[in-house]
């Protein structure tokens, strides 16, 4: 199906991909007057931000926005955080930590001690285990690394760059109210609001639009997975390390005493009862649990699920007899970039690919954590593409504006056609 908004003039910027990154890029560019055409291969928008339909509304793995990230103010200025809420008061008392085979209410003392070092900076060129062991001891280093499994999706976060892991650990254990915000109704609600914003700005959205070559008459923003971009652009250099994890979603009959979140410090896994912050994701009297466990090299899905279910046996007593809905999957190379020792986000595939092509995604050269990388690269790609459409190549950050204002700005653009 094709959804169109009539333009007096043809588009002068093409966005390929209708996931979170493509929609953010389209909005950012349209706010500055670009006439944007967005192409999505699937029949629905959202990419990895899609959610299932009722009665159990599940995202593709545990999802959250973070209010301490640079993207938050951008979303808030556009009214896109209205549906995002923190976990309820008291939810932190329902956190649990699996450590050395036991479920505990508090993390190990070594993790708490490491969390107190807010000003400590870690090196880029050393692996986390080596660096952290020298400062906190081997047991604390292993537990701290495993805490970040929810953001790295890696079977051994300790092998990654110390700077990469330490930054994520500090984000997770920041003092004060947790920064995580949960989108009411699932991330599909955020996708729908972004799409509505794009259409209001005059963006032409075409779904079911598969292409095998990039357009050459306009600047192009490629907002797909990195493997898809590699095939589309025929560029074998578009590679970067990513995680491989098994995902398990469960609809359960509620049981009093079930925890909100379980950090698996033995296996770097994560279990979250997402109906604690948003009960609308499941029928009344039921819980929706989303869990993930990074897979070891060459480990099968079945073996990974077996290990994850062992954690669930400890975390959610009697869960097997309470299941009313279930799905599982493996996410391979779809969980964002991980940086090995000696590399940082600056070493990932560049956003500007030359010849008017710009890359967006969670494995490209942009700062942030998880979806923040996607949004940061989308906004930067929009700025760079707009610079090609302006005399003198001037860049300006996008700002909220109405459809009428964007249309007026569009008339000032001169398309750059090769």
C-alpha positions in Angstrom: 0.0 0.0 0.0 1.2 3.5 -0.8 0.4 6.4 1.4 0.9 9.7 -0.3 0.8 13.4 0.5 0.5 15.6 -2.6 3.3 18.0 -3.3 3.3 20.9 -5.6 6.9 19.9 -6.5 8.7 16.5 -6.5 10.7 15.3 -3.5 14.2 16.6 -3.2 15.3 14.1 -0.5 14.7 10.3 -0.4 14.7 8.3 2.8 15.0 4.5 2.5 13.6 2.7 5.5 10.5 3.4 7.6 11.8 2.4 11.0 12.7 4.7 13.9 15.8 6.1 12.1 14.0 6.7 8.8 11.1 8.4 10.5 13.3 10.7 12.6 15.4 11.6 9.6 12.3 12.4 7.5 10.8 14.6 10.3 14.1 16.4 10.9 14.6 17.1 7.2 10.9 18.1 6.6 11.0 20.5 9.5 13.7 22.4 7.6 11.7 22.5 4.4 12.9 19.5 2.5 10.3 17.7 0.4 10.8 14.2 1.6 9.9 10.9 0.1 10.1 7.9 2.4 10.2 4.3 1.1 9.6 1.3 3.3 9.8 -2.2 2.0 7.3 -3.7 4.4 3.6 -3.1 4.5 3.9 -1.4 7.9 6.2 1.1 9.4 8.4 0.6 12.4 11.2 -1.8 11.7 12.6 -3.1 15.0 10.3 -0.7 16.8 7.2 -2.5 15.8 5.0 -4.0 18.5 2.5 -6.9 18.4 -1.2 -6.4 18.6 -3.5 -7.0 21.5 -4.0 -8.8 23.8 -0.2 -9.0 24.5 1.6 -5.9 23.1 5.2 -6.9 22.9 8.2 -5.0 21.5 11.1 -6.8 19.8 12.8 -7.4 23.1 13.0 -5.1 26.1 12.7 -1.5 25.0 13.0 1.8 26.9 13.8 5.4 26.2 16.3 7.2 28.5 15.5 10.7 29.8 19.2 11.5 30.3 20.0 11.0 26.6 20.4 13.7 24.0 17.5 12.4 22.0 15.0 13.0 24.8 14.7 16.8 24.5 14.3 16.4 20.7 11.4 14.0 21.2 9.9 16.1 24.0 9.9 19.3 21.9 7.7 17.5 19.4 5.3 16.1 21.9 6.6 12.6 21.3 7.4 11.7 25.0 3.8 12.3 26.2 3.2 8.6 26.3 6.5 7.7 28.0 6.4 7.2 31.7 8.8 6.1 34.4 8.3 2.9 36.4 6.0 3.5 39.3 7.2 4.5 42.7 8.3 1.4 44.6 9.2 -0.5 41.5 12.9 -0.4 42.5 12.0 -2.5 45.5 11.0 -5.2 43.1 14.4 -5.4 41.3 16.3 -8.7 41.7 19.8 -9.9 40.9 20.8 -13.4 40.0 24.3 -13.9 41.3 26.2 -17.1 41.9 23.0 -19.1 41.4 20.9 -17.2 43.9 18.3 -14.5 43.6 19.1 -11.5 45.7 17.4 -8.2 46.4 20.6 -6.2 46.2 23.5 -6.4 43.8 26.9 -7.6 45.0 28.9 -5.1 47.1 31.5 -5.0 44.4 28.9 -3.6 41.9 27.7 -1.0 44.4 31.4 0.0 45.1 32.0 0.3 41.3 28.9 2.4 40.9 30.2 5.0 43.3 33.1 5.9 41.0 31.2 8.4 38.9 34.2 10.4 37.8 36.3 7.4 36.8 37.0 7.1 33.1 37.9 3.9 31.3 40.3 3.5 28.4 39.2 2.7 24.9 42.1 0.5 24.0 41.8 -2.1 26.8 39.2 -4.7 27.4 36.8 -4.2 30.3 37.7 -7.3 32.3 41.4 -6.5 32.4 40.8 -2.9 33.3 38.1 -3.4 35.8 39.8 -6.4 37.5 42.8 -4.2 38.3 40.5 -1.7 40.0 37.6 -3.6 41.6 38.8 -7.3 41.6 37.8 -10.1 39.4 34.4 -11.0 40.9 33.2 -7.4 40.9 34.5 -6.9 37.4 32.6 -9.9 36.1 29.4 -8.8 37.9 29.7 -5.2 36.6 30.2 -6.5 33.0 27.2 -8.8 33.2 25.0 -5.9 34.4 25.4 -4.3 31.0 24.1 -7.4 29.1 20.8 -5.5 28.8 22.5 -2.8 26.7 25.2 -4.8 24.9 23.4 -8.1 24.2 26.9 -9.7 24.2 27.7 -13.1 25.8 30.8 -11.6 27.4 30.7 -7.9 27.8 34.0 -8.0 29.6 35.8 -8.6 26.2 34.6 -5.3 24.9 36.2 -1.9 25.1 36.5 -0.8 28.7 35.2 2.7 27.8 32.2 1.3 26.0 31.1 -1.0 28.8 31.9 1.5 31.6 29.8 4.2 30.0 26.8 1.9 29.8 27.2 0.7 33.3 27.3 4.3 34.6 24.1 5.1 32.6 22.4 2.1 34.2 23.4 2.9 37.8 23.1 6.7 37.7 22.0 8.2 41.1 18.5 9.5 41.5 15.4 8.4 39.7 16.1 5.8 37.0 16.3 7.4 33.5 14.3 4.6 31.8 11.0 5.6 30.3 8.4 3.2 29.0 6.2 4.0 26.0 2.6 3.3 26.9 1.0 1.1 24.4 4.4 -0.2 23.2 6.9 1.3 20.8 4.4 1.1 18.0 2.7 4.0 19.6 5.9 6.1 19.2 6.2 4.9 15.6 2.7 6.0 14.9 3.2 9.4 16.4 6.4 9.9 14.4 4.6 8.8 11.2 1.8 11.3 11.9 4.3 14.0 12.5 6.0 13.2 9.2 2.7 13.3 7.3 1.7 16.5 8.9 5.0 18.0 7.5 4.1 16.8 4.1 6.4 13.7 3.9 5.3 11.2 1.2 5.3 7.7 2.7 5.3 4.7 0.5 5.0 1.2 2.0 5.6 -2.0 0.2 8.2 -0.2 -1.8 11.2 -2.5 -2.2 14.2 -1.2 -4.2 17.5 -2.7 -5.3 19.4 0.5 -6.1 19.5 3.9 -4.5 17.9 6.8 -6.4 20.4 9.2 -8.0 18.4 12.3 -8.5 18.2 13.4 -4.9 20.3 13.0 -1.8 19.5 9.7 -0.1 19.3 8.7 3.5 19.6 4.9 3.9 18.0 4.0 7.2 18.0 0.2 7.1 19.9 -2.5 9.0 23.6 -2.5 8.3 23.5 -5.8 6.3 20.7 -4.4 4.2 22.6 -1.2 3.6 25.7 -3.2 2.6 23.7 -5.1 0.0 21.8 -2.0 -1.3 25.0 0.1 -1.6 27.1 -2.8 -2.7 29.7 -1.8 -0.1 31.4 -4.6 1.7 33.0 -2.3 4.2 29.6 -1.7 5.9 30.2 -4.1 8.8 30.5 -3.8 12.6 30.3 -6.1 15.6 26.9 -6.6 17.1 25.3 -9.0 19.6 23.4 -12.3 19.2 20.7 -13.0 21.7 17.7 -15.2 22.3 14.4 -13.3 23.0 11.6 -14.8 25.0 8.2 -13.1 25.6 5.6 -14.6 27.9 2.1 -13.8 28.8 1.5 -15.1 32.4 -1.3 -15.2 34.8 -0.2 -12.7 37.5 1.3 -14.0 40.7 1.8 -11.7 43.7 5.5 -11.3 44.5 6.8 -11.5 40.9 9.7 -9.1 40.4 9.7 -6.2 38.1 13.3 -6.7 36.7 15.9 -9.4 37.1 19.5 -8.7 36.2 21.2 -12.0 35.6 24.8 -11.4 36.7 25.7 -15.0 36.0 24.7 -15.0 32.4 24.5 -11.3 31.4 20.7 -11.9 30.8 17.7 -9.7 31.6 14.1 -10.3 32.6 11.5 -7.6 32.7 7.8 -7.7 33.6 6.9 -4.8 31.3 3.3 -4.6 32.6 4.6 -3.0 35.9 5.1 0.4 34.2 2.4 -0.2 31.6 -0.5 -2.6 32.6 -2.2 -2.0 29.2 0.3 -4.3 27.5 -1.6 -7.4 28.8 -5.2 -8.4 29.8 -6.3 -7.6 33.3 -4.9 -10.1 35.7 -2.0 -11.0 33.4 1.6 -10.0 33.1 3.8 -9.6 30.0 7.4 -10.7 30.6 10.1 -9.9 28.1 13.5 -11.6 28.6 16.7 -11.9 26.7 19.9 -13.9 27.1 23.1 -13.4 24.9 24.0 -16.5 23.0 27.5 -18.0 23.3 29.5 -18.5 20.0 27.9 -21.3 18.0 25.2 -21.8 20.7 21.8 -22.9 19.3 18.5 -21.2 20.0 17.3 -24.2 21.9 20.3 -24.2 24.2 20.0 -20.5 24.8 16.3 -20.8 25.7 17.2 -23.6 28.1 19.6 -21.4 29.9 17.1 -18.5 30.0 14.4 -20.7 31.3 16.6 -21.7 34.2 16.8 -18.1 35.1 13.0 -17.8 34.8 12.6 -20.8 37.1 14.4 -18.8 39.8 12.9 -15.4 39.0 9.2 -16.4 38.4 8.2 -19.4 40.5 5.6 -21.6 38.7 5.8 -19.6 35.5 5.5 -22.7 33.3 2.0 -23.4 34.7 0.9 -19.8 34.2 1.8 -19.3 30.5 -1.1 -18.0 28.3 1.0 -16.7 25.4 4.5 -17.3 24.3 6.9 -16.3 21.4 10.7 -16.6 21.0 13.3 -15.6 18.5 17.0 -15.0 17.9 18.2 -11.5 17.2 21.5 -11.7 15.4 23.3 -8.5 14.4 20.1 -6.6 15.2 20.9 -5.4 18.7 23.1 -2.4 18.0 26.9 -1.8 17.8 29.4 -3.2 20.3 32.9 -1.7 20.4 35.9 -4.0 20.7 39.1 -2.8 22.5 40.8 -0.1 20.4 37.6 1.2 18.8 34.8 3.6 19.7 31.7 4.9 18.0 33.8 7.2 15.9 35.4 4.1 14.1 32.1 2.7 13.0 30.8 3.1 9.4 30.6 6.9 8.6 27.2 8.5 8.2 28.4 10.4 5.1 29.1 7.8 2.4 29.8 10.3 -0.3 27.9 11.0 -3.6 24.9 12.3 -1.6 24.3 9.1 0.3 24.0 9.1 4.1 23.7 6.2 6.5 21.4 5.9 9.6 21.3 3.1 12.1 22.4 1.7 15.5 25.8 0.5 14.1 27.0 3.7 12.5 29.3 6.5 13.7 27.1 8.3 16.2 27.1 8.5 20.0 24.6 7.1 22.5 23.2 3.8 23.7 21.0 1.5 21.7 18.2 3.5 19.9 19.9 6.7 20.8 22.6 5.9 18.2 19.8 5.5 15.5 18.2 8.8 16.4 21.5 10.7 16.6 22.6 9.4 13.2 19.2 10.2 11.7 19.4 13.8 12.8 23.0 14.1 11.6 22.2 12.5 8.3 19.3 14.9 7.8 21.6 17.9 8.5 24.2 16.7 6.0 21.6 16.0 3.3 20.0 19.4 3.8 23.4 21.0 3.5 23.6 19.6 -0.1 20.3 21.3 -0.9 21.3 24.7 0.4 23.5 27.2 -1.4 26.9 27.2 0.2 26.2 23.9 2.1 25.1 25.5 5.3 23.9 23.1 8.1 21.3 24.0 10.7 19.7 21.8 13.4 16.1 21.0 12.9 13.4 22.6 15.0 9.6 21.9 15.4 7.5 23.7 12.9 4.1 23.4 11.3 3.3 22.0 7.9 2.6 25.5 6.6 6.0 26.7 7.7 7.7 23.7 6.3 6.0 24.1 3.0 7.1 27.7 2.8 10.6 26.7 3.6 10.5 24.0 0.9 9.9 26.6 -1.8 13.4 28.1 -1.1 15.2 24.9 -1.8 16.9 24.2 -5.2 17.2 20.4 -5.8 20.7 19.2 -6.3 20.5 16.8 -9.2 23.6 14.9 -10.5 
